[in-house]
């Protein structure tokens, strides 16, 4: 769920895309403010030129929020604000390898990180007219009609708003063979196929969620149920998008939050805080760790008291050993 400020940014981006002329008044106000302070500033000519070119910017489809991209933006902004020398950052295409899931890389995604937007309505003008953005990358991204998905994350620190925007083509998460490293999705695919009644490789999310509730899946596996419910905003969902979303949610083994999600996902009894050895074997298979029972037992004997009932602390210790 977006914060109030994030929602405002989302709205401002779509107002501009629905009709670029919506930005004209804000740009004119910006120009007047600069002319009063610095009447000979050469940047005023760029502002004037842009105002006269607004009519040539085509109206575009609005962007939709993408949960996977929002998740990445939320993760990346934590790193961004910790960098004391962080400056505006605009990345595209292959520059985003290692930042966003591989399934999004095929369609030239774009990543914008910056700070200083005091109000949401100032963010779009700043990206369109940033004199420090010599290549006008921000303008090219906002005016690119091919981008129809967006992830947003904002953070306020010391009175300053930091934000990250990630744009992608709507087909980016629809690759027929999404790259999902170290995740075994065979059981998940079987579950998906139960709701893909016409073999179209798409399911209706409402039917899926209602069906899961009917079999009490929301109580027997609340963590996975909540992850699936994050896709409820999509009326229909394809298998690649479904798979990418689930794998992104459970494959982060480099953070305590990611390990907690993975552990909770496989708890045998929601009323307990441990998992069994058999369930632990299943987790290892899911994350691509193919070890024999004896190998797992040897490590568990060294990290747990019983070697059978595994607590979250035991689990973290084990996963860090095999990372």
N, C-alpha and C positions, 0 to 999 in steps of 0.2 A: 504494500500500500504506500502511495506517495505522500510525502508531507505537503502541507499547504503551499510552501514555496515551490516545491517540485511540481505540484499540479499547476501552479501559475505559469511556470516556465513552459510546461507542456502545452498549455492553452495559448501562450504567446507564439510559440513556434507554429502551431496550427492556424492561428489567425493570419500569420504572415503567408503561410502556404495557400490558404484558401483564397486570399486576395492580397498580393504583395503591396498594393496601394495602401493597405491598412497601416503600413509603417511610415507613410510619407509625413504625417503630422509630427511623429516623434523625431524623425530626421530633421525636419525644419526647426523644431524647438532646439535640437542639439546644435544646429548651425547658428541660430540666433544667440545662443548662450556663448559660443566660442567667439562670435564676431564682436560681442560686447567686451569680452576680456582681451581678445587678441585679433583686432580687426584685419591685420595683415597676415594672419596665419595661412600658409599655403594649403593647409588641410581643408579650408573652406571651399576651395575649388573642387576638391574631390567629393565633398558633400553635395555641392551643387550639381556636379556631373552625375552623381548617383541618383539624385532626385529626378533628373531629366531622363534617366534610363529605366526608372521603375516600370513604365508602361511596357517595356520590352521583356520583363520577367513574366513568364507564363504562370497561370494559376496551376497549383499542384494538388495532388491528393494529400489528404491529411496523413500524418504518421500515426501509427498505432504503438502503444506501449508493448514492449517485448520483455517478458519476465526474466528470461535468461540474460538479456543485455542489462537490465536493471540490476540483477544480481552481481554481474561483473563490475558495473559502475560503482556499486556500493563497496565492493572489495577494493577496487583500485583507488577510490577517493581516500581510503584510510592510509594508503601508502603515500599518496600525493601530499596530504596535509602534513605528513611527518618530515617532508623534505623542505628544509628551511630555505633552500634556494629555488623552490618550485616556481616556474614561470609558465606562461601560456604554452600549452602543448597541443599540437594538432598532428595526428598520425592517420595514415590511410593505408589500405591494402596490406601488403606483406609486413609493413612496419608493426602490424598488430599481432604478429605471431607470438604466441606465449601470453597474450593478454586476453583475447577473446577466443571462444571455442572454434575449432577448425571448421565446423559446419558453416560459419559465417564468413570465412575468408574468401570464398569463391567469387563474391560479388563486390569486391572493393569497399569494405566497410570504412567508416570514418570515426575518429576518436578525438574529442575536444576536452581539454582540462584547463580550467582558468579560475580566476577569483576576481572579486571586485564588483559584481553585479548587486548593487544595493537593493534594487527592486527588480522583479521579474521582467518588467516591461523594458528595462534598459539592456537586457542581455542580447536580444536579437539585433538592435541597432549596433551594439558593440561588435558583434560578430560580423555584421555586414560592413561596418566602417571602422576597422581597427588599423590605425596607421603603422602599427608595429608588425602587422601581418602583411609583409611585403608581397607575398604571392597570392594574397586574397583567398587563402584556403577556406577560411570560415565562410566567406560569401559563396564560394563554389559549392560547399556542402549544403548550406541552407537553401540554395537555389537549384539543387539537383533533384529533379522529380522522381528519380529512380529510388531514392531512399524513402521507404514507407514503414520502417520499423525504427524504434528509438528506445534506448535505455537511459535513465536519468538518475543522478544521485547528487544531493547537495549536502553541505556541511558548514555550519557556522563556527568559526574559531576566532577568538579575540575581536569580535564585532565585524568580521569580514566573512562574506559568503564565498565558499569554494563550490565549484560544480564540475561535474563530468557528464558529457553527452556522448552517446555512442549511436551512430546511425548505421543502418544496414538495409539492403534490398530485401523486399518481402520474400524473395525466393531463397535467400541465403540460408534459412533454416529448413529448407525443403529439399535438400540434396537427397537423392535416392539412396546414397550410401554414406550417411554421416560418419565422420571419424570420431569414434568414442573409445579412446584408449583405456585399456585395463578394466573395462566394465562388461560383464556377461549379461546380455539382455534377452536371452532366449525365453526365460519364464515371463518376463515383462511383455515380450512380443506375443506370447500365447494369450496373455490376459487382454492385450489390445485387440487381438483378432476376434475375441468373443463379442466385441462391440462393433467390429467392422463387418456388418452383416452382408453388405453387397460387394465386398472385396475391393473397395475403392482406395484402400490404404488411408482412409479418413474415418474418424468417429465423431459422433455428436457428444460433446463434453457433458451436457446435461444428462443424457441417457446413461453415460458411463458413471457419473457421480451418483445418480439416483440408484443405479444398479449396485454399486459398491455399498451404499447405505443399506440396501435391502438384505445384503448378506452380512451386515454388521462389520464391514471392513473398517469403517471409521472408528470402531472400538477395538478391533483386534490388531489393527496396524495404523494407529492415528498419525504417525509421522509420515508414512508414505501417502496416506489419504490427504493430509494437508498439502503435500507437495503436488499431488495431482490436482487438487482444488485450485492451485495457483493458475491453472490453465483454464479455469471456468469462464474467464473473460472472452475466450475464443468459442464461438458457436460450434465450429468444426475444428478438428485438430488432426493433422497428418501424423503418420508414424514417425517420420524423421524429427519433426518438431517435438513430439511427445518424448521420443528417446533422448534427444539432446537436453531437453529440460530436466528429465529425471536424472540423467547421468551427471549433469552439472551440479545437481543438488546433493548427490551422494558420493562424488568422487574426490572431494577435497580432503586429502590425507595430510595436508601440511599445516592445518590449523586446528585448534581445539574445537572450534565451532563445527568444522567439517567432520571431525572424528565423532563428535557428539551426535550429529545427525545420522551418521552411518551406524553408530552403536544403537541409538534409539530405534532405528529402522528395523533392527533384527531382534529386539527384546522379545523373548518368548511369552512373557506374561506382563502386560502393561502395568500390573500392580507391583512388579519386582524391579530391581535395579541391576539384575545380572542376566547373563545369557549362558546357555549351555555349550559344551564342547561341540556337539553336533551342529548347533547354529553358528558357532564360530567358524567351523569348517566351511559353511555356506558363504559366510562373509569373505573368507579368503578366496574362494572360487570367484565370487562376484568382482573382486578388485584385482583378479589376475594373478594371485599368489598360489601357484600349484605346488603344494608341499604334501608330503606323505603324513599320515596320522602320527607316525613316530616322531617326525621332525617337529610337528606342531606340539606334540605332547612334551618333548624335551624343553622347548622354549617356554611353554605354559608352566611346566614344573618349576622353572626358574623365576617366573614372574607372578605366579598365583599361589595361594595357600593350599587350595584343594586340587588344582589342576583340572577342575571340572566346571565349577561355578565361577564365571568370569565377571568381575566388576568393571566399571568404566575406567578406573585408574589402571587396572590390569590390562585392559584392552588398549589404552593409549600407550602404555609401556611396550606392549608387544608390537603394535603398528609402527612405532618409532624405531624398533629394532630391525624391522624388515623393510623400512622405507628406503 
